[in-house]
Amino acid sequence: MKYLITGVSGQLGYDVKRELLSRGIAEADIATPRTAEMDITDKQAVEKYVENFRPDVIIHCAAYTNVDEAEGDPETCRKVNVEGTKYLVQAAKQVNAKIIYISTDYVFDGENPDPYQVNEPANPQSIYGRTKYEGEKLVREYPKHFIVRIAWVFGINGRNFVKTMLRVAEEHTEVSVVDDQIGSPTYTVDLAKFLIDLSGSDKYGTYHATNEGFCSWAEFTEEIYQDAGLSTKVNRVSTEQYIEIAGRQQAKRPHYSKLSKDSIEANGFTRLPSWQDATRRYLAELKKEGEL
Ligand SMILES: NC(=O)c1ccc[n+]([C@@H]2O[C@H](COP(=O)([O-])OP(=O)(O)OC[C@H]3O[C@@H](n4cnc5c(N)ncnc54)[C@H](OP(=O)(O)O)[C@@H]3O)[C@@H](O)[C@H]2O)c1
């Protein structure tokens, strides 16, 4: 099998490549073009690259991911998340490859306190969420697709909430963190395993794949500090209070980002470990890499 990974310089793409290598897939069978080599917003570049490499699976991790900046630059966000995805789907069709599209909890409005099932109606509230959902719709038109919605991503290769909170703890003895947004974190190491398992199957369709369990950002922070042996105090605040403290407006975030992972088990795959377990292993990875 040959794999094409987009977004390898990002958090998820990096770990997807590592997972493939750890399963004994040869480097030559893994293509990881950076933007300079295959800008996904360039139709011809995508067509040419895919036609040459002829992957069996495209794992599409690249995206415009800056949720707040997207509000001020919807065009760029749309170009990458919608146009880019369109070209990749067309190219997949060209060579009959499967495509895995990574999507987000932000396709939902977050008003439902119960976990969202994969087939529940979307209602994105931000530019980022809307463009990711438009991407989903394009992917769904091609039969050999998997859509995998994830949330609150953390991995070794890039910036994320865990690294930010660890940095904040170096300078502050207490910190205010939002306690009224509930979701589940996703460790890219665990997700990469699931994605590769998925890619070997023909169980096409939509999945939710975060780590197990739910928490608020404040609870997540408490776990991070506890596991890292830090005594920094976490003050639980509402989203409104946080915006006031931070002094800047953000893109609207869903209050309840609880994704039901039932479809993982229903299709014979293994659920990801709990978010607490994932956090502990991530901190150990940061330590090993000298980042903690
Ligand atoms: N981060 C989260 O919390 C989160 C939550 C839910 C869903 N997701 C989804 O999960 C996926 C992976 O996220 P991540 O956090 O790993 O992303 P990330 O670290 O922000 O990396 C984004 C990647 O996209 C690439 N990219 C951007 N524009 C491109 C273009 N025009 N052509 C080719 N590549 C381009 C970047 O490459 P360059 O470095 O070369 O620019 C980078 O490798 C995305 O689909 C995202 O929407 C993320």
PDBQT file of the ligand as one rigid body, heavy atoms in Angstrom, charges set to zero:
ROOT
HETATM    1  N1  LIG A 301      -5.682  21.361  16.118  1.00  0.00    +0.000 N 
HETATM    2  C1  LIG A 301      -6.881  21.040  16.596  1.00  0.00    +0.000 C 
HETATM    3  O1  LIG A 301      -7.184  21.238  17.787  1.00  0.00    +0.000 OA
HETATM    4  C2  LIG A 301      -7.898  20.383  15.682  1.00  0.00    +0.000 A 
HETATM    5  C3  LIG A 301      -9.196  20.125  16.179  1.00  0.00    +0.000 A 
HETATM    6  C4  LIG A 301     -10.120  19.490  15.342  1.00  0.00    +0.000 A 
HETATM    7  C5  LIG A 301      -9.757  19.144  14.063  1.00  0.00    +0.000 A 
HETATM    8  N2  LIG A 301      -8.506  19.414  13.599  1.00  0.00    +0.000 N 
HETATM    9  C6  LIG A 301      -8.152  19.020  12.238  1.00  0.00    +0.000 C 
HETATM   10  O2  LIG A 301      -7.098  18.081  12.316  1.00  0.00    +0.000 OA
HETATM   11  C7  LIG A 301      -6.240  18.194  11.176  1.00  0.00    +0.000 C 
HETATM   12  C8  LIG A 301      -4.805  18.282  11.612  1.00  0.00    +0.000 C 
HETATM   13  O3  LIG A 301      -4.648  19.408  12.468  1.00  0.00    +0.000 OA
HETATM   14  P1  LIG A 301      -3.229  19.801  13.076  1.00  0.00    +0.000 P 
HETATM   15  O4  LIG A 301      -3.466  20.422  14.402  1.00  0.00    +0.000 OA
HETATM   16  O5  LIG A 301      -2.287  18.670  12.919  1.00  0.00    +0.000 OA
HETATM   17  O6  LIG A 301      -2.823  20.973  12.045  1.00  0.00    +0.000 OA
HETATM   18  P2  LIG A 301      -1.571  21.953  12.089  1.00  0.00    +0.000 P 
HETATM   19  O7  LIG A 301      -0.575  21.475  13.111  1.00  0.00    +0.000 OA
HETATM   20  O8  LIG A 301      -2.080  23.340  12.177  1.00  0.00    +0.000 OA
HETATM   21  O9  LIG A 301      -0.930  21.741  10.641  1.00  0.00    +0.000 OA
HETATM   22  C9  LIG A 301      -1.591  22.147   9.489  1.00  0.00    +0.000 C 
HETATM   23  C10 LIG A 301      -0.872  21.559   8.305  1.00  0.00    +0.000 C 
HETATM   24  O10 LIG A 301      -1.570  21.956   7.127  1.00  0.00    +0.000 OA
HETATM   25  C11 LIG A 301      -0.606  22.297   6.150  1.00  0.00    +0.000 C 
HETATM   26  N3  LIG A 301      -1.135  23.236   5.165  1.00  0.00    +0.000 N 
HETATM   27  C12 LIG A 301      -1.733  24.430   5.399  1.00  0.00    +0.000 A 
HETATM   28  N4  LIG A 301      -2.039  25.026   4.216  1.00  0.00    +0.000 NA
HETATM   29  C13 LIG A 301      -1.613  24.191   3.229  1.00  0.00    +0.000 A 
HETATM   30  C14 LIG A 301      -1.634  24.235   1.823  1.00  0.00    +0.000 A 
HETATM   31  N5  LIG A 301      -2.158  25.289   1.146  1.00  0.00    +0.000 N 
HETATM   32  N6  LIG A 301      -1.094  23.197   1.111  1.00  0.00    +0.000 NA
HETATM   33  C15 LIG A 301      -0.567  22.137   1.755  1.00  0.00    +0.000 A 
HETATM   34  N7  LIG A 301      -0.526  22.020   3.109  1.00  0.00    +0.000 NA
HETATM   35  C16 LIG A 301      -1.033  23.046   3.833  1.00  0.00    +0.000 A 
HETATM   36  C17 LIG A 301       0.538  22.920   6.955  1.00  0.00    +0.000 C 
HETATM   37  O11 LIG A 301       1.714  22.856   6.163  1.00  0.00    +0.000 OA
HETATM   38  P3  LIG A 301       2.826  23.997   6.197  1.00  0.00    +0.000 P 
HETATM   39  O12 LIG A 301       3.503  23.894   7.521  1.00  0.00    +0.000 OA
HETATM   40  O13 LIG A 301       3.707  23.624   5.061  1.00  0.00    +0.000 OA
HETATM   41  O14 LIG A 301       2.097  25.300   5.998  1.00  0.00    +0.000 OA
HETATM   42  C18 LIG A 301       0.578  22.006   8.170  1.00  0.00    +0.000 C 
HETATM   43  O15 LIG A 301       1.373  20.884   7.915  1.00  0.00    +0.000 OA
HETATM   44  C19 LIG A 301      -6.785  19.384  10.384  1.00  0.00    +0.000 C 
HETATM   45  O16 LIG A 301      -7.611  18.897   9.356  1.00  0.00    +0.000 OA
HETATM   46  C20 LIG A 301      -7.623  20.148  11.383  1.00  0.00    +0.000 C 
HETATM   47  O17 LIG A 301      -8.662  20.867  10.756  1.00  0.00    +0.000 OA
HETATM   48  C21 LIG A 301      -7.562  20.012  14.385  1.00  0.00    +0.000 A 
ENDROOT
TORSDOF 0
